[in-house]
Amino acid sequence: MALARTSGHVLGNPDNMAVFWSRRKQLELRKTLQLYVYLQIHQPMADRKSER
């Protein structure tokens, strides 16, 4: 019940929810971007190694 009470408190404030969700989306986007960039950099190197 404590969990429901705290989440209800957060859910009760739409501004908090909007901030929470946007922050979460930004984190997810950043993670996917970092992964994409990482693959762009490291994938060609792996391909070159396998070609040898």
Backbone hydrogen bonds in HBPLUS format (Angstrom, degrees):
<---DONOR---> <-ACCEPTOR-->    atom                        ^
c    i                          cat <-CA-CA->   ^        H-A-AA   ^      H-
h    n   atom  resd res      DA  || num        DHA   H-A  angle D-A-AA Bond
n    s   type  num  typ     dist DA aas  dist angle  dist       angle   num
A0005-ARG N   A0001-MET O   2.88 MM   4  6.12 154.3  1.95 150.0 157.4     1
A0006-THR N   A0002-ALA O   2.97 MM   4  6.26 162.8  2.00 152.7 156.0     2
A0007-SER N   A0003-LEU O   2.90 MM   4  6.08 170.3  1.91 157.5 160.5     3
A0008-GLY N   A0004-ALA O   2.81 MM   4  5.79 150.5  1.89 140.7 149.8     4
A0009-HIS N   A0005-ARG O   2.97 MM   4  6.18 146.9  2.08 141.0 149.7     5
A0010-VAL N   A0006-THR O   3.06 MM   4  6.42 153.3  2.13 146.4 152.9     6
A0011-LEU N   A0007-SER O   2.70 MM   4  5.91 165.2  1.72 153.5 158.5     7
A0012-GLY N   A0008-GLY O   2.77 MM   4  5.77 136.0  1.96 138.7 150.1     8
A0013-ASN N   A0010-VAL O   3.15 MM   3  5.68 153.5  2.22 110.6 117.6     9
A0017-MET N   A0013-ASN O   3.22 MM   4  6.60 157.8  2.28 150.1 156.4    10
A0018-ALA N   A0014-PRO O   2.89 MM   4  6.14 163.3  1.92 153.5 157.4    11
A0019-VAL N   A0015-ASP O   2.97 MM   4  6.22 165.1  2.00 153.8 157.5    12
A0020-PHE N   A0016-ASN O   2.82 MM   4  5.99 161.6  1.85 150.2 156.1    13
A0021-TRP N   A0017-MET O   2.81 MM   4  6.01 168.4  1.82 159.2 161.3    14
A0022-SER N   A0018-ALA O   2.92 MM   4  6.04 167.6  1.93 151.0 155.0    15
A0023-ARG N   A0019-VAL O   2.91 MM   4  5.97 159.4  1.95 148.1 154.3    16
A0024-ARG N   A0020-PHE O   2.96 MM   4  6.15 155.4  2.02 144.5 151.7    17
A0025-LYS N   A0021-TRP O   2.82 MM   4  6.07 159.2  1.86 153.7 159.3    18
A0026-GLN N   A0022-SER O   2.88 MM   4  6.08 160.3  1.92 148.8 154.2    19
A0027-LEU N   A0023-ARG O   2.99 MM   4  6.26 156.3  2.04 147.6 153.6    20
A0028-GLU N   A0024-ARG O   2.98 MM   4  6.27 159.6  2.02 149.4 154.8    21
A0029-LEU N   A0025-LYS O   2.84 MM   4  6.09 163.1  1.87 155.5 160.1    22
A0030-ARG N   A0026-GLN O   2.86 MM   4  6.03 160.9  1.90 149.2 154.7    23
A0031-LYS N   A0027-LEU O   2.93 MM   4  6.15 158.6  1.97 148.7 154.3    24
A0032-THR N   A0028-GLU O   2.99 MM   4  6.27 164.4  2.01 153.0 156.5    25
A0033-LEU N   A0029-LEU O   2.88 MM   4  6.07 158.1  1.92 151.0 157.7    26
A0034-GLN N   A0030-ARG O   2.87 MM   4  6.08 162.4  1.90 152.2 156.8    27
A0035-LEU N   A0031-LYS O   2.93 MM   4  6.14 159.9  1.97 149.8 155.5    28
A0036-TYR N   A0032-THR O   2.86 MM   4  6.03 158.8  1.91 146.5 152.6    29
A0037-VAL N   A0033-LEU O   2.86 MM   4  6.10 168.8  1.87 157.0 159.3    30
A0038-TYR N   A0034-GLN O   2.83 MM   4  5.94 161.2  1.86 147.6 153.7    31
A0039-LEU N   A0035-LEU O   2.88 MM   4  6.12 158.6  1.93 150.1 155.4    32
A0040-GLN N   A0036-TYR O   2.88 MM   4  6.14 158.0  1.93 150.2 157.0    33
A0041-ILE N   A0037-VAL O   2.96 MM   4  6.23 150.4  2.05 150.3 157.6    34
A0042-HIS N   A0038-TYR O   2.90 MM   4  6.06 167.1  1.91 153.9 157.8    35
A0043-GLN N   A0039-LEU O   2.75 MM   4  5.24 155.2  1.81 143.7 149.1    36
A0046-ALA N   A0042-HIS O   3.13 MM   4  6.37 160.0  2.17 151.5 156.4    37
A0047-ASP N   A0043-GLN O   2.93 MM   4  6.24 157.1  1.98 155.1 162.3    38
A0048-ARG N   A0044-PRO O   2.88 MM   4  6.13 159.2  1.93 151.9 156.8    39
A0049-LYS N   A0045-MET O   2.99 MM   4  6.25 158.2  2.03 149.7 155.5    40
A0050-SER N   A0046-ALA O   3.03 MM   4  6.27 159.2  2.08 149.8 154.7    41
A0051-GLU N   A0047-ASP O   3.06 MM   4  6.27 137.7  2.24 142.7 154.1    42
A0051-GLU N   A0048-ARG O   3.18 MM   3  5.12 128.0  2.46  92.4 106.2    43
